[in-house]
Amino acid sequence: MKQISVIIANYNGEKYLPALLMDLINQSVDDFTTIIVDDASQDDSLSIIREIVGDQPRFQVLESAINRGFIESCYAGLDQAPGDYLCFLNNDTRLDRYFIERNLKILEENPSIGALSCRIVDKTGNNWFSGGKIVLGIPRILTDDFRGIREVDWIAATAVFYLRQVLEEAGFWKKEYQMYHEDVELSLRIRRDTEYRLCIFSDPLVQHLEPGTSQSTYRHFYYHFRNLILLQKEYFPRNIFLTLLLYIPANLIRVIFSRESWEGKKGYVSGCFSGALSGLLPKICAGREIKITD
């Protein structure tokens, strides 16, 4: 039996951690290690983790004295993870009792799969992620119902299993992405540089409680559009013109005529333009990047 490591990057997750940790404790199998990387949380996350996990040997807690961001925290967890299968979980997820067991079974029965996730639902039970597709160089989230296992263009980092061998061949998330589209970029790199497949199976074993909670901030829009342009420059350069001519203007029109607050609209417009410009001209616009806190 191969080893499994679960890695959770946490920042101010006191609202979600109790339920998620209990879900991990109550999994149908127990031969896996969980590494929780706390990214200098300012709430009661650490005390909650210690209270629930205690001295259980299957759990390891890494504490950062400074806030390094999501990707850096995941790297810290990866450095300590012993697993042949590496599962990355958002801290605002809930897990079915058979989450680990079902993923492991599929991976062991299908050695050609290098990255795997299940169907993910939101807190109301509606499909949130049934796989990722690339359309004209734009990452799209599928939310349809399907049965069995299917191959997809990309997999969200919300609840994903990677083979360690895949990460050794293709590398891990690019640190310069900081947030958003890092999972899309890695998925495309795996498809380009390895022989492994990326797959989704239809069991709804994960619930994402707060998807998109930061989507009304300048930071979100800046990194969303900057990273989209960076992604396209590397993988879909022919689609950049369509993105600038159609996709971005269409989204701006939608937001401007929406019921979003004036502050929200202003954040979207400024973040969109700053991010796209920084993606197009990274050296010229390097000073425009903002320091982030998860």
C-alpha positions as CSV (number, residue, x, y, z in Angstrom):
1,M,0.0,0.0,0.0
2,K,1.4,3.4,-1.0
3,Q,1.5,6.2,1.5
4,I,-1.0,9.1,1.4
5,S,-0.3,12.6,2.7
6,V,-3.0,15.2,3.1
7,I,-1.8,18.9,3.0
8,I,-4.0,21.8,4.3
9,A,-2.8,25.4,4.0
10,N,-4.7,27.3,6.7
11,Y,-5.1,31.0,7.3
12,N,-7.7,32.2,9.8
13,G,-9.8,29.1,9.2
14,E,-11.3,28.8,12.7
15,K,-14.8,28.8,11.2
16,Y,-14.2,25.7,9.1
17,L,-11.4,23.7,10.8
18,P,-13.4,21.8,13.5
19,A,-15.6,20.1,10.9
20,L,-12.8,19.4,8.4
21,L,-10.5,17.9,11.1
22,M,-13.3,15.7,12.4
23,D,-14.0,14.6,8.8
24,L,-10.4,13.5,8.4
25,I,-10.4,11.8,11.8
26,N,-13.5,9.9,10.8
27,Q,-12.4,8.7,7.4
28,S,-13.1,5.0,6.6
29,V,-9.3,4.4,6.4
30,D,-6.7,5.8,8.8
31,D,-3.4,4.9,7.1
32,F,-2.6,8.5,5.9
33,T,-0.8,11.5,7.3
34,T,-2.3,15.0,7.5
35,I,0.0,18.0,7.5
36,I,-1.6,21.4,8.5
37,V,0.4,24.4,7.6
38,D,-0.8,27.5,9.5
39,D,0.2,30.6,7.7
40,A,0.5,33.0,10.7
41,S,-3.3,32.9,11.5
42,Q,-4.6,35.8,13.6
43,D,-7.6,33.9,14.9
44,D,-7.9,30.8,17.1
45,S,-6.9,28.3,14.4
46,L,-3.9,26.9,16.2
47,S,-5.7,26.4,19.5
48,I,-8.6,24.7,17.7
49,I,-6.1,22.4,15.8
50,R,-4.4,21.5,19.1
51,E,-7.6,20.8,20.9
52,I,-9.0,18.5,18.2
53,V,-5.9,16.8,16.9
54,G,-4.0,16.7,20.2
55,D,-1.0,14.4,20.0
56,Q,-2.4,12.1,17.3
57,P,0.6,10.8,15.3
58,R,-1.3,11.0,12.0
59,F,-1.4,14.8,12.3
60,Q,1.5,17.2,11.9
61,V,1.2,21.0,12.4
62,L,3.6,23.4,10.8
63,E,3.5,27.0,12.1
64,S,4.8,30.0,10.1
65,A,5.8,33.2,12.0
66,I,5.0,35.3,8.9
67,N,2.2,35.2,6.4
68,R,3.6,33.7,3.2
69,G,0.5,33.0,1.2
70,F,-1.3,29.9,0.0
71,I,1.2,28.5,-2.5
72,E,4.2,29.0,-0.2
73,S,2.3,27.2,2.6
74,C,1.5,24.3,0.3
75,Y,5.2,24.1,-0.6
76,A,6.1,23.9,3.1
77,G,3.6,21.0,3.5
78,L,4.9,19.3,0.4
79,D,8.5,19.4,1.8
80,Q,7.4,17.5,4.9
81,A,5.0,15.1,3.2
82,P,6.1,11.4,3.0
83,G,3.2,10.3,0.7
84,D,3.3,8.7,-2.7
85,Y,-0.1,10.2,-3.2
86,L,-0.4,13.9,-2.2
87,C,-3.8,15.3,-1.5
88,F,-4.3,19.1,-1.2
89,L,-7.4,20.4,0.5
90,N,-8.8,23.9,1.0
91,N,-9.6,24.6,4.7
92,D,-13.2,25.4,3.9
93,T,-14.2,21.9,2.6
94,R,-16.2,19.1,4.1
95,L,-15.4,15.5,3.3
96,D,-17.5,12.4,2.9
97,R,-16.4,9.5,5.1
98,Y,-15.1,7.6,2.0
99,F,-13.2,10.5,0.4
100,I,-9.7,9.1,1.0
101,E,-10.7,5.5,0.4
102,R,-12.5,6.1,-2.9
103,N,-9.7,8.3,-4.4
104,L,-7.1,5.8,-3.4
105,K,-9.0,2.9,-5.0
106,I,-9.4,4.8,-8.3
107,L,-5.7,5.8,-8.4
108,E,-4.5,2.3,-7.7
109,E,-6.8,0.8,-10.3
110,N,-5.8,3.4,-12.9
111,P,-2.1,4.0,-12.9
112,S,-2.3,6.3,-15.9
113,I,-4.1,8.9,-13.8
114,G,-1.7,11.5,-12.4
115,A,-4.1,13.9,-10.9
116,L,-7.6,13.1,-9.6
117,S,-10.5,14.9,-8.0
118,C,-14.1,14.0,-7.4
119,R,-17.3,16.1,-8.1
120,I,-17.4,19.0,-5.7
121,V,-20.7,20.5,-4.5
122,D,-21.4,23.8,-2.8
123,K,-23.0,24.2,0.6
124,T,-26.5,23.9,-0.9
125,G,-25.6,20.6,-2.7
126,N,-25.4,22.0,-6.2
127,N,-22.5,21.1,-8.4
128,W,-19.7,23.5,-8.1
129,F,-16.9,21.6,-9.9
130,S,-17.3,18.7,-12.3
131,G,-14.1,19.3,-14.0
132,G,-12.2,22.0,-15.9
133,K,-12.3,22.7,-19.6
134,I,-10.3,25.2,-21.7
135,V,-12.3,27.2,-24.3
136,L,-10.4,29.6,-26.6
137,G,-7.7,29.8,-24.0
138,I,-10.1,30.6,-21.1
139,P,-10.4,28.1,-18.1
140,R,-14.0,27.1,-17.7
141,I,-15.6,25.3,-14.8
142,L,-17.9,22.4,-15.7
143,T,-20.9,21.9,-13.4
144,D,-22.8,19.2,-15.2
145,D,-23.9,15.8,-13.9
146,F,-22.0,12.8,-15.3
147,R,-21.3,9.2,-14.3
148,G,-18.1,7.3,-13.8
149,I,-14.6,8.7,-14.5
150,R,-13.8,11.2,-17.2
151,E,-10.7,13.0,-18.4
152,V,-10.6,16.8,-18.2
153,D,-8.4,19.7,-19.2
154,W,-7.6,20.9,-15.7
155,I,-8.4,20.1,-12.0
156,A,-9.1,22.6,-9.3
157,A,-6.8,22.7,-6.3
158,T,-9.8,22.6,-3.9
159,A,-9.5,18.9,-3.3
160,V,-7.0,17.2,-5.5
161,F,-4.8,14.1,-5.4
162,Y,-1.4,14.2,-7.3
163,L,1.0,11.3,-7.7
164,R,4.3,12.3,-6.3
165,Q,5.9,10.9,-9.5
166,V,3.9,13.5,-11.5
167,L,5.1,16.4,-9.5
168,E,8.7,15.1,-9.8
169,E,8.3,15.1,-13.5
170,A,6.3,18.3,-14.1
171,G,7.0,20.3,-11.0
172,F,4.5,21.9,-8.6
173,W,2.5,25.1,-8.7
174,K,4.4,28.2,-9.9
175,K,5.1,30.5,-7.0
176,E,4.7,33.6,-9.2
177,Y,1.0,32.9,-9.6
178,Q,0.5,33.4,-5.8
179,M,-3.3,32.8,-6.2
180,Y,-5.7,31.8,-9.0
181,H,-5.0,29.7,-12.1
182,E,-2.0,28.0,-10.5
183,D,-3.9,24.7,-10.6
184,V,-4.8,25.3,-14.3
185,E,-1.2,26.0,-15.2
186,L,0.0,22.9,-13.4
187,S,-2.7,20.8,-15.1
188,L,-1.6,22.0,-18.5
189,R,2.0,21.4,-17.7
190,I,1.2,17.8,-16.6
191,R,-0.6,17.2,-19.9
192,R,2.3,18.7,-21.9
193,D,5.3,17.2,-20.1
194,T,4.1,13.8,-18.9
195,E,2.1,10.8,-20.1
196,Y,-0.4,11.0,-17.2
197,R,-4.1,11.8,-17.4
198,L,-6.1,14.3,-15.3
199,C,-9.5,12.8,-14.3
200,I,-12.7,13.6,-12.3
201,F,-15.0,10.9,-10.9
202,S,-18.7,11.6,-10.3
203,D,-19.0,10.8,-6.6
204,P,-19.9,14.1,-4.8
205,L,-17.5,13.4,-1.9
206,V,-16.4,17.1,-1.2
207,Q,-18.5,20.1,-0.2
208,H,-16.9,23.5,-0.8
209,L,-18.5,25.8,1.8
210,E,-17.3,29.2,0.7
211,P,-16.2,29.2,-2.9
212,G,-15.3,32.6,-4.2
213,T,-15.4,34.5,-0.9
214,S,-12.6,36.9,-2.0
215,Q,-14.1,37.6,-5.4
216,S,-15.2,41.2,-4.5
217,T,-11.8,42.5,-3.9
218,Y,-9.2,44.3,-6.1
219,R,-6.7,41.6,-5.2
220,H,-8.9,38.9,-6.7
221,F,-9.5,40.7,-10.0
222,Y,-5.8,41.7,-10.3
223,Y,-4.5,38.2,-9.9
224,H,-7.3,36.6,-11.9
225,F,-6.6,38.7,-15.0
226,R,-2.9,38.9,-14.6
227,N,-2.5,35.1,-14.2
228,L,-4.9,34.5,-17.1
229,I,-2.7,36.5,-19.4
230,L,0.4,34.8,-18.1
231,L,-1.3,31.4,-18.7
232,Q,-2.2,32.4,-22.2
233,K,1.2,33.8,-23.0
234,E,2.7,30.3,-22.3
235,Y,0.0,28.0,-23.6
236,F,-2.4,29.9,-25.8
237,P,-0.7,33.0,-27.2
238,R,-3.1,33.1,-30.2
239,N,-6.0,33.6,-27.9
240,I,-4.7,36.7,-26.1
241,F,-6.1,39.0,-28.7
242,L,-9.6,37.5,-28.2
243,T,-9.3,37.8,-24.5
244,L,-8.4,41.5,-24.7
245,L,-11.0,42.2,-27.4
246,L,-13.9,40.2,-26.2
247,Y,-13.6,38.4,-22.9
248,I,-12.4,41.3,-20.8
249,P,-14.8,43.9,-22.3
250,A,-17.7,41.5,-21.9
251,N,-17.0,41.0,-18.3
252,L,-16.5,44.7,-17.7
253,I,-19.9,45.4,-19.3
254,R,-21.5,42.7,-17.2
255,V,-20.1,44.1,-13.9
256,I,-20.8,47.8,-14.8
257,F,-24.5,47.0,-15.4
258,S,-24.8,44.6,-12.4
259,R,-26.1,45.5,-9.0
260,E,-22.6,45.4,-7.5
261,S,-21.8,48.3,-5.3
262,W,-19.8,51.2,-6.7
263,E,-16.8,50.2,-4.6
264,G,-17.1,46.7,-6.0
265,K,-17.3,47.9,-9.6
266,K,-14.3,50.2,-9.1
267,G,-12.3,47.3,-7.6
268,Y,-13.2,45.1,-10.6
269,V,-12.3,47.7,-13.2
270,S,-9.0,48.8,-11.6
271,G,-8.0,45.2,-10.8
272,C,-8.9,44.0,-14.3
273,F,-6.9,46.7,-16.1
274,S,-3.9,46.5,-13.7
275,G,-3.8,42.7,-13.8
276,A,-4.1,42.4,-17.5
277,L,-1.4,45.1,-18.0
278,S,0.9,43.4,-15.6
279,G,0.4,40.1,-17.3
280,L,1.2,41.6,-20.7
281,L,4.1,43.7,-19.5
282,P,5.4,42.0,-16.4
283,K,8.8,43.7,-16.3
284,I,7.4,47.2,-16.9
285,C,4.6,46.7,-14.4
286,A,6.5,44.8,-11.7
287,G,6.0,47.6,-9.3
288,R,2.3,47.5,-9.6
289,E,2.0,44.1,-7.9
290,I,0.5,44.2,-4.5
291,K,1.6,42.4,-1.3
292,I,-1.0,39.9,-0.3
293,T,-2.4,38.3,2.8
294,D,-4.5,35.2,2.4
